[in-house]
Amino acid sequence: MLNPKANHTTESIWHSFHDKLYQMIRSRIGDHFIAEDILQEVFIRIHTRMHTLQDDHKIQSWIYQITRNAIVDHYRKYKPTEELPEEIRSENPELDEVQNINQARQEISDCVSPLIKQLSEPYRQAVLLSEIEGVKQKDIANQAGISLTGAKSRVQRGRAMVKEMLLECCQFEFDHQGKMIDYVARRKNCDNCTNG
């Protein structure tokens, strides 16, 4: 078991997790050589993404998530029409990672509406219409009596301001596809998410 406070290296992770990860992969992949290839890919991903690990206490679940993603990628690449095995979809050695990710995304989603309401006009209206109500930017331009370029500019600037407010409140962790998988609040009570 890794010490959460240790300065992790690929080598230390290799020594701690190599056998466990190989067994995990081998139980889902019938071929020894393919399992070895996937394991190598896992350690390449760990090595190249070590800088993205935000919380050392979550390193084990982070490593297992990378491993599951590599197995899923193998199935999608070589067997695109075959359904993923149930154990890959549902198993989690520590926590139900998918549930945690969904919860984190829902919490951030709940935070977005109050942030939009804090925007100054005309950005607030443009972002509310575009992001919350799903109005097309062409229709936003018509409603506001401005050009399509002007509407796009308002929406983009409003989105950027919401992003800035989110980044002031929280530090985010992303997966290899750039999707948010976790966040840590920078302060206990973020006024940005509760005002409005």
Secondary structure, DSSP 8 states (H G I E B T S, - for coil): ---TTS---HHHHHHHHHHHHHHHHHTT-S-HHHHHHHHHHHHHHHHHHGGG---GGGHHHHHHHHHHHHHHHHHHHH-TTS---HHHHH--SSS-HHHHHHHHHHHHHHHHHHHHHTS-TTHHHHHIIIIIS---HHHHHHHHTS-HHHHHHHHHHHHHHHHHHHHHHEEEEE-TTS-EEEEEESSSS-HHHH--
